[in-house]
Amino acid sequence: MLDVFIPIARACDLRIPPYHLRGVGIVGAGSIVGVAHLPAYRRAGVPVRGVVDLDPAKAQSLADRFGVARVRDLGELLADPLVEVIDIAVQPSAQPAIARRALKAGKHVLAQKPLAEDSEQAAELVDVASSHGRALVVNHQMRYGEGMAASRAMAEAGWIGELTAVLFDVNISTDWSAWPWLLGSARLDLMYHSIHYFDSIRALLGTPERVFCAAGRRPGQLADGETRTMTTFMYADGRRAHVNVNHENIVGDYEARFRIDGSAGGVRGTVGLLYDYPHGRPDTVEVNSSVLPTDGWLPYPVTTRWIPDAFAGPMRALLAEVAEGTSAPTTGLDALQTLRVVEACYASVASGQVEPVEAA
């Protein structure tokens, strides 16, 4: 029976063909670069030619750990003809200026999510990339995690029939102090966490027509922004998606589950990373299909992790776009639409009403 998973495993392949590889420069030397970007790129054979950060000591420490060069400043990195791709890993407020400068210097850009703090800035970056003929891809790496990629491949193969609903139910404890700049942010879960689920839902169902969202905080919590959210996506054909997130679970019975329902079965599983961030564990995935059929829930053997493995996915997609002209799944334009979903959610929180999603 496990032979049926061979095409699913192929769809999760994150290996990068040698003829796609290009020199990469990294802007930012924060913890995520050390635990995710550089380990993933090392495994995939991506040639990293340099790393730069406003804190030279931090950049030097990271460069020493991974055997790459520390570059003095962004100008030096952009002047290197062997650097064709700039991977940006900085705070969202600083990203647009760096991305704009890199694109105008003729570099392809892999940006962090969200692409910008608002859709107006994000749309401007999409236009800059287009006018300079450069690839702009956003690091929505949850799509590439094996749990999500395998589940989506099963759905696309028709194993569970016509998709009807998607659910993410996350009840965890998040230590926001790991990101000091987030502690004072008025926007928190929707913009910087649930955006992962929103993007993964869009990869399955497309962009919703309308959203309803409610958000709140736990009294006495450390962070300023929303840490509890409930979001519903509504589609014109009756499909629905729901995302329920609580970052303030103080009793320790953590859960991070997802489920995809269809007319001929379903896929369910767990988001392993969230049980022990950033170490985590592999996702779990099970499929129940009357198309195969599976005779109940059949486990899929997940072998990789969101961190660091999935971080090779957006880079792989960008390099394929550069080498072959095939549009990456999470282009700047696609990420702009995810950002507009987030903005509609905040509008719904403010109004208490169902809000439309602006089309990109």
N, C-alpha and C positions, 0 to 999 in steps of 0.2 A: 504493500500500500504506500510505503514511503517514496516509491518511484514517482508518484504523482507530484511530489514536491520539487522535482528536478527543475522544471521551468520556473517555479516560484523562486528557487534559490538563484537561478540565473538573473532574474529580475532584480535581485538584491546585490548583485556583484558590484563592488566598489573599486575593483582594480582599474588602473589607468594605463592604457597602451603606451609603450615607450615613445611612439611617434607623436603622441599628443602632448608630451611634457614640454613645459616652458619654464624659464626662470621666474621665480616668485620672490617678491620683497614684502616683508610684513611690517605694518605700521601698528605699533602697540606691543607692549611686553607684559600685559597683565596675566593673571593666573590662568585664564582660559586658553591663552596661547600655549602655555607650558603643559597643560593637562590634556588639550584636545587638538589644536591646530598642528603643532609641530610633531607630536607623536603620530597623528594620522598621516601627515605628509611624509614622514620618515618611512612608514610602512608602505606607502604607495609609491615611493621613489621620486617624489616631487623635489626638484632642486631648489632649495631656499638659498638665495644669494645674500640675504642680509635682513637684519631686523633693526628697527629704529624706535626710540621712545623718548618722550620728554625727560624721562629719568634715565640718564646714561648708565647708571650703576645697575638698574633693573634690566636694561637691554643687554648689558655686558654679561650679567649673570645667566640670563636665558641663552645668549649666544654661546657661552662656554658650555652649558649643559648639553646643547644639541650640536655643537661643532659647526655653527654658522657664524658669519661675520656680523659684528655690530657696526652699523652705519652711523655716521655723525649726525646727519639730519635728513629730512625728507627730500631736500633738493639733491643731495648726493645719491639717494636711492633712485629718484626719478631720472637722474642723468645716466644711470648705468644701462647701456644698450642691451645687456644680457637679461635685464629684468623686464619681462613683458607683462607680468601680472602683479598688481598690488592688492594684497590681502589686508583689509583694514579691520583692526580689532581695538577700537577706542570707544569712548562714551558717545552716545547718539548725537549729542549737541555738537561734537567736534567732527563727526563723520562727513557731513556734506561738503565742507570746505576742502577736506583732504581728497575726497572722491572727485570733486570738480577739478582740482589741480592735477590729479593723476590722469583723468580722462583727457584733459587738454594737453597733457604731456605725451599723449599717444599710448598710454598704458590701458590694459584691460583691468577691470576692478571687480574684486569679490568683496562686497560690503556686508556688514553685520545687520541683523534685524533688530529693530525696525530700520528701514532704509534711511529714514529721517524722522524728526519729531512731529512732522505734520505732512499731509499729502501734497501740499503746495511745493515744499522743498523737494520732496521725493519726485514729483512730476518734473521739476526742473532738472534734476539729475538724469532722469530718463531721457529728456530732450538733449542734454549735453552729450550723453553717450551716443545717441543716435546721430547727432550732427557731426561727431568725430569718428564715426564708424567703429566704435569700440564696444566690447562686450561688458555689460553691467549685470552681474548676478548677485543675488542676495543669499546669505548663508542661513536659509531656512532648513537647517540640517535634520530636523525631526522627520521630514519626508523620507530621508535616506536611511534612518535607523532601520535595522532589519525587521523589527516588529511592525512598524508602519509600512515599510516597503513590501514586506511579504503579504500583509493584510490587503494592501491596495492591489497587488498583483493577483491575489485570489479573486477579488471583486472584479477586476478588469477581465479576468479569464471567464467570468460568468458563473463561477461556482456557487454564488449565493443569489443568483437571479438579479432582478431589478432592485437597486438599492432604495431603501425606504427611510432609514434613520441611522444616525451616528451619535454615540454618547461617549463623553469623557467625564469621568468622575474621580476627582483628585482631592484627597484629604490628607495633608501632610504638614510638617513644620519646616518653615524656611527661615534660615538665618540670614536676614538681609544685610547684616553687618559685614558680610563678605564683599558687598558692593557698597561702600560708603556713600557714593554719589546717589544711590537709589533710596537711601534712608529718608532724604528730604524731598524726594520727588512726589509731586501731587498725583502723578499717574504711576501705577505700579503693576498690578497683576495683568490687567488687560493688555497693556502696551508691551510689557517685558516678559511675561510668562505665558498667559493664555494665547498670545499671538501664535505660539507654536501649534496649539490645537486648532486654532482658526485656520491656519495655513494648511494643516493636514486634512481638515474637513473640506476645504476648498479643492484640494487635490482629488478628493473622492466625489464630491457632489457639485463642485463649482461654487460660484459666488452666490450667496443668498440674496433674495429680493429685499427682505426686511429682517430686522433683528429686534429682540427685546433683551434688555440687560438690567440687572440689579446688582449693586455693589455695596460693600460695607467694610467695617473695621472691627477688630476686637478692642474693647476698652483697655487702655494701657499699653497697647502694642508699640513697638519701637519705631516702626516705619510710619511715615506720614500718609502714604497712599493706601488705596483699596487692597485688601488682602483676602476678601471673600467675595466671590462673584458667581452669578448664575446667568447664563447666556443661552438664548434660543435663536437658532437660525431658521428662517421660514422661506420656503421656496414656492413658486407659483403652482407647481404640480403636486403640492401636498407633502413633499419630503420635509423632514425636520432633522435638526441636529441640536444637541444640548450639551453644554459644557458647565459643569459644576466644580468650583475650585475653592478650597479652604487651605490657606497657608498657616493657620493658627491652631492646628490640632495640638492641644497641650497634654493629651493623655497617652499618646504614643501608638495608637492603633492605626497606623498609616495605611492608606490605600491609594492606588493610582491605576485605575482600570479604564479600558475602552471597549466599545462594542460597536459592530457594524451589522445592521440587519438588512436582509433582503427578502425577496419574495420566495426564494428557494433555500433559505438557510441563514447562517450568520457567522461572523468572525468575532472572537472575543480574546482579551488578553490583558496584560499588565505592562505599565511603563516602568521598567526595572530601575532606571536611573534615579527615580524620585524616592526610592526607598532608602537610599544611602548616598545622597549627592555629595561630592561628584564621583564617587567610586561606583556606586550602583551595582547592578547585576544585569544580565541579559533580560530583554523583554520576554514575555511568554505570549504565545499565539496558539489559538485552537480554532478549528473550522468545523462547522456542522452543515453538511451540504446534502441535499436530495439530488443534486446533479451528479455528484461523483459515483455513488453515494458514500457517506462516511460511516453510517451506522453509529450515530452519536458524535461526540466531540473528539476530533482527531488532532493531537498536538503537532505543531510544526517545530522542528528542531532549530531554534534560534541559537546562533553560535557567536555573534558579535554584539557590541554594545553601542549605545548612543554616543557616549564619550569613551574613547576618542574616535571610534571607527566611523561613525556617520559623518564626521567632519570632512572626510575625503569626498563625500558625495557632491556637495556644491562645487568644489574645486574640479572634480572629475567632469561635471557638467559644463563648467566654464571652459575648460581646456578642450572639450569636444566641440563646443561652439566655435572656439577660435580656430581649431584645426579643420573642422568639417563644415562649419556654417549651420549646424543643427542647433536650433534655439534651445537653451537650457530651460528646464521646468520652472525654475525660480528666477526668471529674469527680473530686471528692475521693474518692468511694466507689470508683471504678475505680482511682485511684492507690493507694488503700489496699490493693487486691488485689495490685498490682505490688510494693508494699512488703512484703507478706506472702510473696511469692515470694523476695524478697531475704533475708528472715529465715530462710526454709526453707533457702536456700543456705548461710547462715552456720551453721545447725544441722548441715547435712550436712558442712561443712568440719570442724566440731568433733567429730562422731561418726564420720566416715569411712563413713557409711551413707547409703542412700537415705532421704530424709525427706519426709513428707507436707506439702502446702501447705494451710494453714488457710484456710477459706472466709471471705470477707468477710460 
